[in-house]
Amino acid sequence: MDPNFSFQINLSGVEASGGGKRLDEGYYKGTIVDVNSAQNSTGSMRLVFKIGNFEGYGGAVRTTSITLRSTAASST
């Protein structure tokens, strides 16, 4: 096997399996069901949250992330 390869893929118009559930705009209570770390293209680390169990939307799952500061915040 040659690990040195590249490819291009176009996912425009592709939907999540199961069709996904559209949530109406607003505020929802959910549960963080998983958290992972990932690295941005700039090298910064971010936390990726998988949120589910939305009240009234059963199996809906959404993902969001926050980038962690690479240096300590200054207090002024």
Secondary structure, 3 states (H helix, E strand, C coil): CCCCCCCCCCCCCCCCCCCCCCCCCCCCCCEEEEEEEEECCCCCEEEEEEEECCCCCCCCCEEEEEECCCCCCCCC
